[in-house]
Amino acid sequence: MFNNAEWPNLVRLYDHIGVEYVPVDLSKSYSFFGEKSFLNLDASYRPKLSLSLLSKNVRQISADADKMMSQVSDLPGVGNGLTLREYLNVNQFSDTFVFEFLYPSLSSTVCTCSYQALDNYPASLLLNSLAGIIGNDLSDSRSLMRTRFGSLDVARRLAKNVADIRFGTTVVSATVESNQVKIVFDNGERQSEASFDHLIVATQANQSSQFLPALTEVERNTLNSFQYENIETIIHTDESQMPADQSNWAHFNFVICPEASMCSVWMNRFNHDSPFDGNVFQTISPINDVADEQVLTRETLQRPIVNQASAKAWEAIASFHREPDRRIWFCGSYATSGVPLLESGLVSSLNVAEAIGIEIPELLSPSLV
Ligand SMILES: Cc1cc2nc3c(=O)[nH]c(=O)nc-3n(C[C@H](O)[C@H](O)[C@H](O)COP(=O)(O)OP(=O)(O)OC[C@H]3O[C@@H](n4cnc5c(N)ncnc54)[C@H](O)[C@@H]3O)c2cc1C
């Protein structure tokens, strides 16, 4: 998902290459496992019912959410290097708000990470990004969208003018020799070699260091300083992962246990042209396992986590890219400032293009964010 406010380059790129996108129905439910939902929201983080009709906890969540969103830019604590946990403590946000709303929302959508990683997120960076995603107003620039025909359509459009694409091929080693980068490929059957003027490494940071034997110690330490967490994602038909009462089911369903939470996306609602007859869900970070016979597919993904050390690593990458005669470049959502999302991945590619001296189309710019 993306919007104009937080993903300005991505939206311009999609427009430029003809990717179609549609608004996402942002209905959300919040419930404890096996119970009815205690909060249902539309696009806004504000409940639909008037305050007097809401439970005490929901009134507290609503008041704290308003406080956070209205004061993101000037609350004491934001912008002065506090972690999210420190910021929440200093500003006395209630546990109800944090553990029944904020952390469930962030841990399975915006940041897709554990509560411990959320505690350590730089508050200023995360809250400013959050304001761009949900904000105070629901202007068009904040409406979240999704691509109409999925990532495969985007990949095909982006790759249209690329002459040589090798699928199912792993880069097993890359070394710099006489200002050329020698790559060894492995397609599962045989190994082959080729030399290039430049290598843009667009794998995760923790994968890059495995096939780059010639990294300097500083480069290796920098790449290794980016930490990743595993995210389990299951697509399944198990209705017990959803709120107990089907009339509470929303598009995004946050189910909470004391120490963690999960989000189940009701896929039949997410994709209007869903090919499934029965209900199908995508559960991110499932708390309870789903029986094999109800699983359609299961993937473990990884997402970089951001903490107080990230700024130093982002600056180190920028400084590597300023070195004269550089041949190996680092690109990806982890590699530049921000919550690691598609926009930061795209911005990091613009940074690399600028550093190599490739002309960037006028419509795109790292400074749009
Ligand atoms: C559950 C979940 C939901 C998300 N939702 C959103 C969202 O709504 N909006 C958003 O903006 N972002 C979202 N993200 C984040 C987004 O998906 C990532 O930021 C983005 O995919 C990162 O792109 P990347 O190009 O940096 O890295 P990747 O997508 O990880 O690409 C790296 C590629 O390198 C390949 N590779 C690795 N090693 C080698 C090798 N040796 N040789 C050849 N190839 C190799 C890998 O196979 C992989 O294809 C979500 C992430 C998760 C996990």
The ligand as a Gaussian input file, in Angstrom:
#p B3LYP/6-31G(d) Opt

LIG

0 1
 C        4.435000      -8.310000       5.329000
 C        5.018000      -7.082000       4.691000
 C        4.167000      -6.073000       4.223000
 C        4.700000      -4.921000       3.624000
 N        3.834000      -3.947000       3.160000
 C        4.338000      -2.837000       2.565000
 C        3.463000      -1.818000       2.074000
 O        2.237000      -1.917000       2.189000
 N        4.022000      -0.702000       1.484000
 C        5.378000      -0.570000       1.319000
 O        5.817000       0.453000       0.784000
 N        6.225000      -1.537000       1.786000
 C        5.742000      -2.656000       2.393000
 N        6.595000      -3.620000       2.869000
 C        8.043000      -3.396000       2.726000
 C        8.498000      -3.669000       1.293000
 O        7.987000      -4.912000       0.871000
 C       10.017000      -3.674000       1.271000
 O       10.481000      -2.437000       1.761000
 C       10.563000      -3.876000      -0.141000
 O       10.099000      -5.043000      -0.751000
 C       12.089000      -3.936000      -0.061000
 O       12.580000      -3.962000      -1.377000
 P       14.098000      -4.173000      -1.662000
 O       14.235000      -4.078000      -3.144000
 O       14.921000      -3.278000      -0.797000
 O       14.467000      -5.643000      -1.167000
 P       13.831000      -7.045000      -1.491000
 O       12.408000      -6.907000      -1.946000
 O       14.121000      -7.898000      -0.291000
 O       14.669000      -7.562000      -2.744000
 C       15.941000      -8.156000      -2.622000
 C       16.072000      -9.212000      -3.738000
 O       17.407000      -9.690000      -3.772000
 C       17.360000     -11.058000      -4.144000
 N       18.665000     -11.690000      -3.775000
 C       19.164000     -11.906000      -2.526000
 N       20.390000     -12.493000      -2.594000
 C       20.678000     -12.634000      -3.918000
 C       21.805000     -13.167000      -4.650000
 N       22.893000     -13.632000      -4.021000
 N       21.750000     -13.163000      -6.009000
 C       20.652000     -12.669000      -6.671000
 N       19.580000     -12.148000      -6.037000
 C       19.586000     -12.136000      -4.681000
 C       16.186000     -11.583000      -3.328000
 O       15.717000     -12.803000      -3.891000
 C       15.185000     -10.438000      -3.488000
 O       14.368000     -10.617000      -4.621000
 C        6.098000      -4.778000       3.476000
 C        6.962000      -5.794000       3.940000
 C        6.430000      -6.933000       4.540000
 C        7.382000      -7.996000       5.013000

